[in-house]
Amino acid sequence: MKRQYLHLSAYLCNKCQGPVITGSLAVRESEISKETEIRQVGAVCLACGNKQNKVTEPGVARHFPPVEWESMNLIEACPISTASAEVLSRAELH
């Protein structure tokens, strides 16, 4: 049975040193299978809205354990690019 997992990471913003949160979704065919269909969903600083998608200082990122993300539609049916664009554009307004 396919299961979708959400991965989250946090690191420092280059502009304001605030927390940048980045996420991705991936699919596993079974509990022991390798993740496939990995899609980045975006990165944004929660403090200033900077869209910094790369960690600039090595070893500074904090990676949180993946969590199963139950959805009626798995990743291939989900409009990730549209959803992430909407979230990132909202961040620009603040």
Backbone bond lengths (Angstrom), bond angles and torsions (degrees), N, CA, C in turn:
res aa  C-N    CA-C-N  psi(-1)  N-CA   C-N-CA  omega(-1)  CA-C   N-CA-C  phi
1 M - - - 1.445 - - 1.531 109.94 -
2 K 1.307 117.81 129.93 1.457 121.76 179.26 1.524 110.40 -71.41
3 R 1.329 114.32 139.59 1.466 120.42 175.36 1.521 108.50 -133.85
4 Q 1.312 115.20 142.14 1.460 121.81 -178.98 1.525 108.95 -102.49
5 Y 1.343 116.70 139.18 1.459 121.82 -178.96 1.519 110.75 -125.43
6 L 1.327 115.20 140.16 1.457 122.97 176.53 1.522 108.86 -100.97
7 H 1.336 116.12 130.05 1.468 122.97 177.25 1.523 107.83 -114.70
8 L 1.336 117.14 131.25 1.466 122.18 178.43 1.527 110.21 -125.30
9 S 1.329 115.69 143.01 1.466 122.33 175.48 1.515 108.19 -137.28
10 A 1.325 115.56 156.44 1.466 121.37 177.49 1.523 109.13 -135.90
11 Y 1.335 115.37 142.93 1.457 121.08 176.16 1.524 108.83 -154.27
12 L 1.326 116.89 172.32 1.464 122.13 -175.46 1.521 112.22 -78.20
13 C 1.316 115.39 140.15 1.465 122.86 176.39 1.529 109.54 -75.49
14 N 1.324 117.04 138.56 1.470 121.56 177.22 1.519 112.38 -68.23
15 K 1.326 117.31 -29.43 1.470 120.89 -177.24 1.522 113.12 -80.86
16 C 1.357 116.73 -51.08 1.475 119.10 -170.27 1.532 114.07 -123.31
17 Q 1.323 117.84 0.27 1.470 122.95 -177.71 1.526 113.18 67.51
18 G 1.332 116.62 13.76 1.464 121.59 176.38 1.528 110.68 -78.22
19 P 1.323 117.18 177.73 1.461 120.26 -178.33 1.535 112.67 -82.53
20 V 1.329 115.85 123.03 1.459 121.90 171.93 1.517 106.64 -95.45
21 I 1.319 116.78 126.45 1.460 122.00 178.13 1.520 107.95 -108.46
22 T 1.311 115.92 129.44 1.457 121.32 177.79 1.516 108.58 -126.14
23 G 1.324 116.68 148.06 1.454 120.22 -177.41 1.509 112.36 -140.57
24 S 1.332 114.37 158.79 1.458 121.19 174.13 1.518 108.48 -147.91
25 L 1.317 115.06 156.92 1.456 122.29 175.70 1.516 108.27 -118.61
26 A 1.330 116.83 142.93 1.459 121.77 178.94 1.523 108.77 -143.73
27 V 1.313 115.57 159.77 1.458 121.82 -178.33 1.524 109.10 -118.08
28 R 1.326 116.31 138.93 1.471 122.88 172.44 1.517 108.10 -117.96
29 E 1.318 116.03 135.42 1.464 121.39 177.92 1.527 111.07 -73.63
30 S 1.352 116.64 -32.82 1.467 121.91 179.03 1.528 108.06 -151.58
31 E 1.315 116.74 176.72 1.465 121.64 -178.45 1.527 112.97 -60.16
32 I 1.336 117.47 -32.03 1.455 120.63 -175.43 1.526 113.63 -105.10
33 S 1.303 117.75 2.60 1.468 119.93 -178.22 1.521 111.51 -82.84
34 K 1.312 114.30 159.00 1.459 121.55 176.75 1.529 109.08 -74.83
35 E 1.326 116.49 147.65 1.463 120.17 179.56 1.522 110.90 -72.01
36 T 1.324 115.43 139.89 1.455 122.06 178.36 1.519 108.63 -129.77
37 E 1.308 116.90 177.19 1.460 122.50 176.52 1.532 111.30 52.17
38 I 1.323 116.43 44.93 1.466 121.75 -178.22 1.529 108.89 -77.27
39 R 1.327 115.46 129.09 1.472 121.63 179.87 1.519 109.87 -131.35
40 Q 1.315 115.81 128.10 1.459 121.02 174.36 1.528 108.11 -75.17
41 V 1.325 116.95 135.95 1.460 119.82 -179.67 1.521 112.66 -107.33
42 G 1.316 116.81 1.27 1.453 119.34 174.92 1.515 113.20 121.58
43 A 1.350 114.01 170.58 1.459 121.86 178.34 1.520 107.85 -146.58
44 V 1.322 116.08 136.83 1.464 120.09 -179.51 1.533 109.21 -153.05
45 C 1.339 115.76 142.87 1.457 120.95 175.08 1.520 107.87 -77.81
46 L 1.303 116.76 128.66 1.458 120.81 -179.57 1.531 112.47 -71.93
47 A 1.321 117.31 -20.65 1.457 120.41 -178.06 1.532 112.91 -88.66
48 C 1.338 117.66 -45.68 1.468 119.42 -173.28 1.533 113.99 -119.21
49 G 1.327 118.27 -8.19 1.458 121.17 178.58 1.515 115.25 84.78
50 N 1.332 118.13 3.85 1.464 122.04 178.78 1.530 110.14 -60.15
51 K 1.321 116.75 132.74 1.471 121.77 179.34 1.521 109.70 -93.12
52 Q 1.300 116.97 73.17 1.463 123.42 -178.57 1.520 108.38 -94.24
53 N 1.324 117.37 107.98 1.462 119.29 -174.35 1.522 114.22 -96.95
54 K 1.333 118.54 4.49 1.464 120.60 178.25 1.519 110.36 -134.19
55 V 1.335 114.60 144.59 1.460 121.13 174.70 1.520 107.05 -78.56
56 T 1.320 117.58 129.42 1.461 119.55 -178.99 1.523 112.99 -94.83
57 E 1.320 117.23 -25.08 1.463 120.32 178.10 1.522 109.29 -105.71
58 P 1.337 117.87 122.44 1.471 119.98 -178.03 1.532 112.14 -64.08
59 G 1.314 115.93 141.61 1.452 121.75 175.95 1.516 115.54 78.06
60 V 1.338 118.30 6.26 1.457 120.90 -176.04 1.531 112.13 -93.62
61 A 1.310 118.75 -21.60 1.470 121.61 -177.11 1.524 111.31 -68.68
62 R 1.312 115.27 142.42 1.465 122.68 174.54 1.518 107.32 -109.25
63 H 1.317 117.03 121.67 1.457 121.98 -178.43 1.525 109.07 -104.86
64 F 1.317 116.15 126.08 1.453 121.65 179.65 1.523 108.96 -92.29
65 P 1.327 117.59 150.74 1.469 119.55 179.71 1.530 110.75 -61.00
66 P 1.332 116.68 142.24 1.466 119.21 177.81 1.529 110.79 -65.07
67 V 1.325 115.27 147.14 1.459 120.34 177.45 1.524 108.84 -123.86
68 E 1.312 115.17 144.46 1.453 118.99 176.93 1.524 108.19 -66.52
69 W 1.315 115.60 132.32 1.456 121.70 -177.42 1.509 107.65 -117.06
70 E 1.324 115.17 95.48 1.457 119.84 -177.96 1.517 110.26 -72.78
71 S 1.293 114.21 133.26 1.449 120.95 -178.73 1.516 107.84 -147.13
72 M 1.313 116.62 148.06 1.457 119.64 176.29 1.521 110.37 -64.64
73 N 1.325 115.67 -34.04 1.459 121.75 179.00 1.514 108.13 -115.13
74 L 1.320 117.50 130.33 1.454 119.83 175.95 1.516 110.07 -74.12
75 I 1.296 116.18 177.53 1.454 123.36 -169.67 1.527 114.22 -53.32
76 E 1.344 119.13 -36.02 1.452 119.55 -176.55 1.527 112.23 -67.96
77 A 1.319 118.31 -21.68 1.459 121.01 -179.71 1.523 112.51 -99.42
78 C 1.319 117.73 -5.22 1.458 122.21 -174.63 1.531 110.66 -90.41
79 P 1.335 118.15 132.27 1.472 121.05 179.98 1.527 111.41 -79.29
80 I 1.325 117.26 68.18 1.462 122.56 -174.59 1.526 111.76 -60.10
81 S 1.320 117.39 -45.19 1.460 118.75 -175.77 1.528 111.30 -62.75
82 T 1.315 117.69 -38.87 1.462 121.31 178.42 1.522 110.58 -67.74
83 A 1.323 117.00 -45.02 1.460 120.80 -178.94 1.520 111.14 -64.11
84 S 1.329 117.76 -44.83 1.463 119.40 -178.53 1.522 111.00 -67.91
85 A 1.320 118.00 -35.28 1.460 120.60 177.46 1.527 110.61 -63.89
86 E 1.319 117.44 -40.56 1.458 120.76 178.92 1.518 111.33 -64.78
87 V 1.351 117.34 -43.30 1.457 121.24 -179.68 1.518 110.15 -64.59
88 L 1.340 116.83 -44.98 1.461 119.72 -178.68 1.522 111.67 -67.38
89 S 1.325 117.98 -35.21 1.462 118.99 178.90 1.521 111.09 -69.75
90 R 1.325 117.94 -32.11 1.467 120.57 175.50 1.522 110.14 -64.86
91 A 1.346 116.50 -37.57 1.467 120.64 -179.40 1.528 110.71 -64.17
92 E 1.338 117.28 -32.33 1.455 120.70 179.10 1.520 111.95 -65.57
93 L 1.314 117.68 -28.07 1.466 121.87 -178.13 1.518 112.95 -69.90
94 H 1.341 116.90 -22.96 1.470 120.02 -175.79 1.477 112.00 -92.56
